[in-house]
Amino acid sequence: MGVGAGGTARAAAEQALTELYHACYRRLVAQLYAFTSDVTEAQDVVQEAFVRALARPTALSDVDNPEAWLRTVAINVVRRRWRRRKVLDTILLRERPVQQHVAPEPGPEHTDLRQALAALPQAFREVVVLHYLADMAVEEVAEVLGIPSGTVKSRLSRARAALATLLDGYRTPPSNPVEVAHA
């Protein structure tokens, strides 16, 4: 029994998806890690995005920018998980008293930037990650998040101010390195 034209097209789409996986998996995980502050969750949502792409009849052959499509799907998966966790936490907190947990000291795998990003409100963290780490234009961020461009700009401005406070010990180098004070 031979493979028909549909099978050949499907095989080609799967091959293209495999190549896309090798080309952008790490980059997507890094972007989602900055988004979630959890490398395991970042890997899970990126893998889920690829599974959803594979489940499509044409894989991603009908999508103009497959990496952007995967990133959007992964972000939506994260947001859905956050909403579910919030509901679950609300339910669980109603049923048992609140206990104070002491967080362990951060280990060497944590970075100042990751901690600063994690300290930002979710709305600010989303725009910072998409704009600066995913290198998306303001208009693209607005489209992915479904908000106006002005809102993205406002959140970026507020996020930068918050990050400047959180990362106060870091100073940017002088804008003109040629100007050096002579003794």
C-alpha positions as CSV (number, residue, x, y, z in Angstrom):
1,M,0.0,0.0,0.0
2,G,1.6,3.3,-1.1
3,V,1.6,6.6,0.7
4,G,-0.9,9.1,-1.0
5,A,-0.4,12.8,-1.6
6,G,-2.0,13.5,1.8
7,G,0.5,11.2,3.6
8,T,3.4,12.8,1.8
9,A,2.2,16.3,2.7
10,R,1.7,15.2,6.3
11,A,5.2,13.7,6.4
12,A,6.7,16.9,5.0
13,A,4.8,19.0,7.5
14,E,6.1,16.7,10.4
15,Q,9.6,17.0,9.0
16,A,9.4,20.8,8.9
17,L,8.1,20.8,12.5
18,T,11.0,18.6,13.6
19,E,13.4,21.1,12.0
20,L,11.6,24.0,13.7
21,Y,11.8,22.1,17.0
22,H,15.6,21.9,16.7
23,A,15.9,25.5,15.6
24,C,13.8,27.3,18.2
25,Y,13.1,25.0,21.2
26,R,15.8,26.4,23.4
27,R,15.0,30.0,22.5
28,L,11.3,29.4,23.3
29,V,12.2,27.7,26.6
30,A,14.4,30.6,27.6
31,Q,11.7,33.1,26.8
32,L,9.1,31.1,28.7
33,Y,11.5,30.6,31.6
34,A,11.8,34.3,32.0
35,F,8.0,34.5,31.8
36,T,7.4,31.8,34.4
37,S,10.6,31.7,36.6
38,D,10.3,27.9,36.4
39,V,12.4,26.0,33.9
40,T,10.4,22.8,34.2
41,E,7.1,24.7,33.5
42,A,8.8,26.5,30.6
43,Q,9.9,23.2,29.1
44,D,6.4,21.7,29.6
45,V,4.5,24.6,28.0
46,V,6.8,24.7,25.0
47,Q,6.5,21.0,24.5
48,E,2.7,21.3,24.8
49,A,2.8,24.0,22.1
50,F,4.7,21.6,19.8
51,V,2.3,18.8,20.5
52,R,-0.6,21.1,19.6
53,A,1.2,22.0,16.4
54,L,1.7,18.3,15.6
55,A,-2.0,17.7,16.2
56,R,-3.0,20.2,13.5
57,P,-3.8,18.6,10.2
58,T,-1.2,20.7,8.4
59,A,1.1,21.0,11.4
60,L,2.4,24.6,10.9
61,S,2.7,24.7,7.1
62,D,-0.2,27.2,6.9
63,V,1.3,29.6,9.5
64,D,3.3,32.6,8.4
65,N,5.6,32.7,11.5
66,P,5.6,29.3,13.2
67,E,7.9,30.3,16.1
68,A,5.6,33.2,16.9
69,W,2.6,30.8,16.8
70,L,4.3,28.4,19.1
71,R,5.3,31.2,21.5
72,T,1.7,32.5,21.6
73,V,0.3,29.0,22.3
74,A,2.9,28.5,25.1
75,I,2.0,31.8,26.7
76,N,-1.7,31.0,26.5
77,V,-1.0,27.6,28.2
78,V,0.9,29.4,31.0
79,R,-1.9,31.9,31.5
80,R,-4.5,29.2,31.6
81,R,-2.4,27.3,34.2
82,W,-2.0,30.4,36.3
83,R,-5.8,31.0,36.2
84,R,-6.4,27.4,37.2
85,R,-3.8,27.6,40.0
86,K,-5.4,30.8,41.3
87,V,-8.8,29.1,41.5
88,L,-7.4,26.0,43.1
89,D,-5.5,28.1,45.6
90,T,-8.6,29.9,46.5
91,I,-10.5,26.7,47.0
92,L,-7.7,25.1,49.1
93,L,-7.3,28.2,51.3
94,R,-11.0,28.1,52.1
95,E,-10.7,24.6,53.4
96,R,-7.7,24.8,55.6
97,P,-6.1,27.5,57.7
98,V,-3.3,29.6,56.1
99,Q,0.1,28.4,57.1
100,Q,3.2,30.5,56.9
101,H,6.0,28.9,54.9
102,V,9.6,30.0,55.0
103,A,11.0,30.1,51.5
104,P,14.5,28.5,51.2
105,E,17.4,30.7,50.4
106,P,17.9,31.1,46.7
107,G,20.6,28.8,45.3
108,P,23.3,29.6,42.9
109,E,21.0,28.7,39.9
110,H,19.0,31.8,40.6
111,T,20.0,35.1,39.0
112,D,19.2,38.6,40.1
113,L,17.4,39.3,36.8
114,R,15.2,36.2,37.3
115,Q,14.4,37.3,40.8
116,A,13.6,40.8,39.7
117,L,11.4,39.6,36.9
118,A,9.6,37.2,39.3
119,A,9.0,40.2,41.6
120,L,7.2,42.1,38.9
121,P,3.4,41.9,38.6
122,Q,2.4,39.4,35.9
123,A,1.2,42.0,33.4
124,F,4.6,43.8,33.6
125,R,6.6,40.6,33.4
126,E,4.6,39.5,30.3
127,V,5.4,42.7,28.3
128,V,9.1,42.8,29.4
129,V,9.7,39.1,28.4
130,L,8.0,39.5,25.1
131,H,9.5,42.8,24.2
132,Y,13.0,42.4,25.5
133,L,13.7,38.7,25.6
134,A,11.5,37.6,22.7
135,D,12.6,40.7,20.8
136,M,9.0,41.5,19.7
137,A,7.9,45.0,18.6
138,V,5.4,46.8,20.8
139,E,2.7,46.2,18.3
140,E,3.4,42.4,18.2
141,V,3.3,42.3,22.0
142,A,0.0,44.0,21.9
143,E,-1.4,41.5,19.4
144,V,-0.1,38.5,21.3
145,L,-1.5,39.7,24.7
146,G,-4.7,41.2,23.1
147,I,-4.2,44.7,24.6
148,P,-3.7,48.1,23.0
149,S,-0.2,49.3,22.1
150,G,-0.4,52.2,24.5
151,T,-1.0,49.8,27.3
152,V,2.1,47.8,26.3
153,K,4.1,51.0,26.3
154,S,2.8,52.1,29.7
155,R,3.5,48.6,31.2
156,L,7.0,48.6,29.7
157,S,7.7,52.0,31.3
158,R,6.4,51.0,34.7
159,A,8.3,47.7,34.5
160,R,11.5,49.4,33.6
161,A,11.1,51.7,36.6
162,A,10.4,48.8,38.9
163,L,13.3,46.8,37.5
164,A,15.6,49.8,38.0
165,T,14.6,49.8,41.7
166,L,14.9,46.0,42.1
167,L,18.3,45.9,40.3
168,D,19.6,49.1,42.0
169,G,23.1,47.7,42.5
170,Y,23.7,47.5,38.7
171,R,24.8,50.5,36.8
172,T,24.9,50.9,33.1
173,P,28.3,51.8,31.5
174,P,28.8,55.4,30.4
175,S,27.1,56.1,27.1
176,N,30.4,57.4,25.6
177,P,33.2,55.2,26.7
178,V,35.8,57.4,25.0
179,E,35.3,60.1,27.7
180,V,37.7,58.9,30.4
181,A,38.9,61.1,33.2
182,H,42.6,61.6,33.2
183,A,44.7,62.0,36.3
